[in-house]
Amino acid sequence: MPRIFPEYKRSTEYALFGVVFHIVIVVIPLLLSGGTGEAGKTVGWFVLIFDFPLTLLEVNIRTIEHIVVTSTLGYILYYTLGGTFLYAWGGWAVGHLTEAFLGWRLKSEDSSSHR
């Protein structure tokens, strides 16, 4: 991968870290509970806290709310796929910004060392 897109290496690593984090923290408990984790009040809190932007979308868009509320499979798919994409995108953005900041810092240090 670094040979193909060397400028996106850090972004890809951060995106993969975000995906793994979301799978371990939210997806596995959600799948193990079968989408009924709210009865034990454990998995529901994980979903609410870690996938808060998706929860806001669900509350404000009636179509999504209908799919999530009426179907357990819809609930599971919405939060597993949507949350994993959310964390992948967030990880990619953090990696990209980190790379841009480090590149800017390295360029500024090189230019100051030449003086």
Buried (B, 14 or more C-beta within 10 A) or exposed (E): EEEEEEEBBBBBBBBBBBBBBBBEBBBEBBBEBEBEBBEEEEBBEBBEEBBEEBBEBBEEEEEBEEBBEEEEEBBBBBBBEBBBBBBBEBBBBBBBEEBEEEEEEEEEEEEEEEE
